[in-house]
């Protein structure tokens, strides 16, 4: 593992400028930055961004210079720059803090502001939006061939191609399970996340099946909300803190059992909740919460799933690889566990592509705001997968999963994409 980069929590513009000045401009980040590889523009690598932040006046920072705001948006926050930095400068963290300075709620577009401020923090309102989506999606979305693997596509006017989005589930996962009687003595609590709740409940069902197979009793707090990573990455940490507080309160009754999250981006952010708060009470509550969080792959590995003797073989024709989410490999330092789990699946061939550290281009909201570049970054990752003659890509991040589904459709590739839980769930009868 590379040395751990520095962390910081600047409480002023001066601190932000000072942290940016720690970059010695060696340029090593240029060799690993996914955005710079595709554009070749210095301002879109960490070195360029940090140089501009450092040289900017405090007034420019405080008044959210339009050009600086645009420049810091061209970042996936993947952490590749921090991983390779010889001076241990946390470039991604500095850029995120710059976004926090620039992107006050007053600077947001009205739809985004309404979504972040008045919908995302309220699960009941999210359910209302879901209901509206079920009613109106036939009017807004166009059907695509069934062989694409998704049911709908949405025509973005600024995109050259039609972008794929999956069909909403008829009933949110959390709503379904809120009607069930919780176990009297649970040994784990489950964090579900937005995508699985509203789009892919089958993945959450697979997670439950696996945990039950291991005789792990699971409680699912119905009051849980979005993890808040999108708001955090965009710089809207006020909303992120509100979501964090909701989740901390929702899971406190389950203390001290572990909190299992099966989206690696969610688990990464949940583990860092304590860094969001300065006030003592919430910082202590957040720290207690975060120390209980386990990514699904590390939890299963620690529980000994890979040592099960009763796992049935699956389709022997498959050649699987694991795509490392940046929030799993870099942010959590988890690399070997998902591989050992997949290698325990009888009847499949697990292969490495040789470029597992490449980002897929999702980056939270990056693939919404910079879709064309996002697809170019994806194509670079796809090349190594094709060379390895892989027929199924396995990942554990919902953002990566959506990125692969859309990217493979755009490239007209027949490669399948599965969540880790879906593959492991095939090893025993439901």
N, C-alpha and C positions, 0 to 999 in steps of 0.2 A: 504493500500500500504506500502511496506517496505521503510525504509529511503533511500533517494537517495544517491548513491555512489559518491565518489569524482571523479572529472574529472581532467585531466591534459594534457598538450601538451609539452612533453619534447623536448627541442631543442638540446640536447647533450646526449652522452652516459652516462655521469655522472648522469644526471637527471633520465635516465632510471633505472640505478642501485639504485639510491636513492629511487625512487618510489617503486621498488620491495622490498626494505628493510622495508617498512611500514607493510608488512605482519608479524603477530606475530606467525604464524605457529600453530594456534589453531586447524586446521584440519576440521573446519565445512564445508569447500568447498568440502571435500571428500564425504560427504553424499548426495550432489546434482549434482556432476559432471557427466554428461552422459557417458563420455569416461572412467573415473575411475570405474564406476559401472560395465562396461563390461570387462575391462582389469585387474583391481586391481593393476595396476602399479602406484606407487607414482609419478613418473615423468609425468604422464598424467593427474594429477589433478593440479589445480591452485597452491596449496601450493608447490608442487614439482617443478613446472616450475619457480615460483618466487624465490624459494630457489636457484635454479641453476643459474638463471639470476643474483641474488644478489651476489653469490659467484664467478661468472665468472669474469675474469679480463677484463678490458676495451679493451685490445688487442684482447681477444677472441671474444668479442662482435663486434668489428670493423672488424675483419677478417672473420666474419661469420663462427664460428666453426661449422663443419658439424654436430656434435652430438647435439649441442644446436639448430641448425636450424631444425633438425628432431624432437626434443622434442617439440618445440613451434608449429610445424605443427599439433600436435595431440590436437587440440582444436577447438570446434565448434563456439567459440566466442558467445555463447548463453547468457552469462551474469548471469547464475545461481549462480556462485561463488560470484559475486559482490552483488547480491541480498541478499545473506545470511550472508555476511561478517560483523561481529560485529564492525570491525575497519574501515568499509566503504572503503576498498581497491578495486579499480576498476581493478580486476585481468584480465578481458577480454581486457580492454583497454591497460594494460601494455603488455600483450602478443601480441596484435596487433602491438604495437609500436616496440616490439622486432622483429617481422616479418619485419617491415619496415626497420629496421637496417640491418637484414640479407639478405633480398630478393631484393637486387638491381637488375636492369635489366641485369647486367652482369652475375648474378647467375642463370638466368632462362634457361629452355630448349628452343631450337630454335623455335619450333612450338608455345609454350606459349608466348614467347617474341614477335613473329611476330603478334600473335592474339591481345595481349594487346597493343602493340605499334603502329601497322600499320593497324589494322582492326577495333577494338572496338571503338576507338574515331572518326571514320569516317562513318556516316550513309550510305553514298553512297557505300562504300566498303562492309559494312555489307549486303546491298541489293545485291551486287554482289555475296557474299558468299552464300546468300540465293538462288539465281538463280542457282548457281552451285550445291547446295544441292538438289534442285528440279530435276535437270538433272541426277545427278549421284546416288541418293539414291537407285534406283532399283538394282544397281550393288553392293552397299556396305551393304545393309540391308536385312534382311530376314523377310518374312511375318509371322505373328503369327495369331492364330485363332481370328476371329472377336469378339468373346465373351470376349476377354481379355480387351477390352475397348481402346486399342491402336492398331495402324496398323503396327508398325515395331519394331524390336528389333535389337540391335547391339551386336555382340559377342566380348566382351573385352577378350583378351587372358589371362589376369591375374585373371579373375573372374571364379568361378566355375559354375555360372549360366549365362544365357543370360540376359543382362540388357535391359530394355525397354526404348526406347525414342519415343516420339510422332512424327507423320508425320508433316513435314513443311506445312504451309498454301500456297496455290497457289499464293496469293498476300498479301504482308505485309499490316497490318492495316493502318499504317501511309501513305503509298503510295496511298492506296484507298481513304483516306479522304483528302489527299492533293489536290485532283481534285475537291473537293466540295467547294462551296462558304462559307467562314466563316461567322458566325453571326455578325451583325453590332454592337450589344450591348451585348456581352456575360457576364454572371454572374459567370462563373467558367471556369478554364482552366484545361485540362486533361493531366496528365502524363501517358503514355501508358506502357513503359517498354519493354524489349527485348522479353520476353517469349510470352506475349500477341500479340506483333507486328508480330512475325514470326511463332508462333505455335498455339496460342489460340485466334484468333481475335474475336471469338464468345463471349468471356468473356468481351472484350472491347465493343462489340456491346450491350451486356446486361447492362453494366454500362451506356452507352448512353441512352438506352431505359428508364432506371430507372430515370435518371436525367431529361430527357424530360417529363416523367410522372409527375415529380414534378415541371414542367415548369421552369427548370433551363437551360438557354441557354449556350451551351458549345463551347469553342474554343479549337482546338487541334493544337498547334504549330508544323508544319511539320519538323522544324529544330532540334527538341529534339533528344537526344541520350540516350545511356545506362546510368543508374543512377551512375554506377561506384563502386557499393558495392563489387563485386567480386575482382576487383583490389585493393580496400581498404583492404579487409579482408586478401588478400594474402600479403599485405605490399607494393604493387606497387602504392604508393600514387601519384607519378608523373603523371601517367596515370589517376588516379582518379581525380586529380585536373583539368586536361585537359577536362575530361568529365563534371565535375561540371561547369567549365567555359562555355562550350557549352550550357548546360541546363539553366544556369542563364541568358545568353544572349538571348536564345530562348524564355524565358518566360517574359522577362522584359517589352515587349510591352503590356503585359496583366495586368500589375500592376494597381490597387491593388486587383484585384479579386482573390479568393482563388485558389490554385493549388491542384487538387484532384488526388491522386495516389491510385490505387486499388490493388497494391501489397504492403503488409505491410513492406517487406524488403526495397522496394524502398522508401516508405514514410518515414521510419525511417532514412534512409541514407540522403534523401533530406533535412530532418529537421536539419541535422547536418553539412551541407555544410560549415557553417561559421567556424567550427573547423579545416577545411582543410587549411586555408590560414592565413599567418602571415602579408602579406602586407596589408596596411590599405584599399586601394581601393577595392580589391577583397573581403576582409573580410566584409566590409560594404555592398557590393552588395550581397554577399552570405547570410548575416544575413537578409537582406530585403527579399530575395527570400525564405529562410527557414521559416520565420515567416508567410508566406502565405500558406505553405504546410499543407494539411489536409489528413489524412488517409480516405479512402472511408467510413469506418464504422462510424467514428466520424462525418464526413460531413453529411452523411445521417441521423444520429441520431439528429444532430443539426437542420437539415432541417425538421425534424418531420415525416420521412417516417413511423415510427412505429405507428403513429396516424392516418394514412390514413383509411378512412371508406369504400373506394370502392375496397379494395383488395379482389380478388377472392380466394376461398379455393384451396388448392392443394391436391395431393394424401394423403389421410388420413391414409394410412398404413405405412407411413414413421416414423422412429425413428431417429431424427437428433441429432448430437452433434457438438460442435464447437471445432476444434483444434486450440489452441492459438499459433500463430507463436511467437517465442522468440522476434522478432523485433517488435511485436505489444504489447505483454503483458509486457515484461521487459523493452524494449528500449523506448516505448512510454507511458507506463502506461495505455493502453487501454484494458479493460477487459469486462465491462458491456455492452457497446454499441452494439457489434455484437450479443450478446445474446438477448438483448431487440429487436433488429431487427428481429431475427429468431423467437422469441416468438410471434411476431406480425403476423406471417404467419399462417393463419387459416388452420386447418386440419392436422397439423403435431404434433408429440410429441417431445418436446425438452428435452433431458436428459443430465445430467453431468456424466462423467465417473469416477470422483473422483481423477484423476491424470492429470488434464488439464495443469499443469505446466511442464510436461515432454517434452523434445525436441524430434522431430521426427528423428533427425540424419542427416538432410540435410546439414546445416551449410555452405551454399554457395558452395565453391569448395571442402569442406571436403568429401562429398560423392563421389567425383571423385578421390581424392588422398588416401582415406582410406575407400574404399567401403565396405569391410567386416564388419568393426566395425560400420559403418554407418547403415548397415542392422540390426545388433544386437541391436543397440539403437532403431531402428524403431520397432523391435519385442516387446521390453519392452513397448513402447507406445501402440502397438496394443493390448496387453493383456487386458488392462483396457477397451478398446473399445469393445472387444468381450464379456467381462463380462457384460457390460451394454446392450448387445443385440442391438447394433446400426446397422442400415442398410445403413446410409449415414453419411459420415464425411464431414463437411463443414469447409473450411479454407479461409484465405484471403491473403496467401503468395504463389507466384508461385513456389518458391523452395519447400515449404511444399507440394504443390499440386503434383509436379513431384515425390517427395519422396514417397508419399502415393501411387501414381499410380504404381510405380515400386515395392515398398515393398509389396503391396497387390497382385500383380501378382506373385512375387517370392513365397509368402505364399499360393497362390492359394485360395484367399478369394474373395467372391462375394460382399463385401462391396463397395458401391459407394463413389466416392470422387467428391465434387462439390465446386466451388468457391462461396463465399457469394453472389456475383452478380447474379450467375446462379439461385440460389434458390429464391432470392427476385424478380428476373425477371419473374418468373413463376406466380406471383400473379396478373398480369394484361396482357391483350392481347398485343402482339407485334404490 
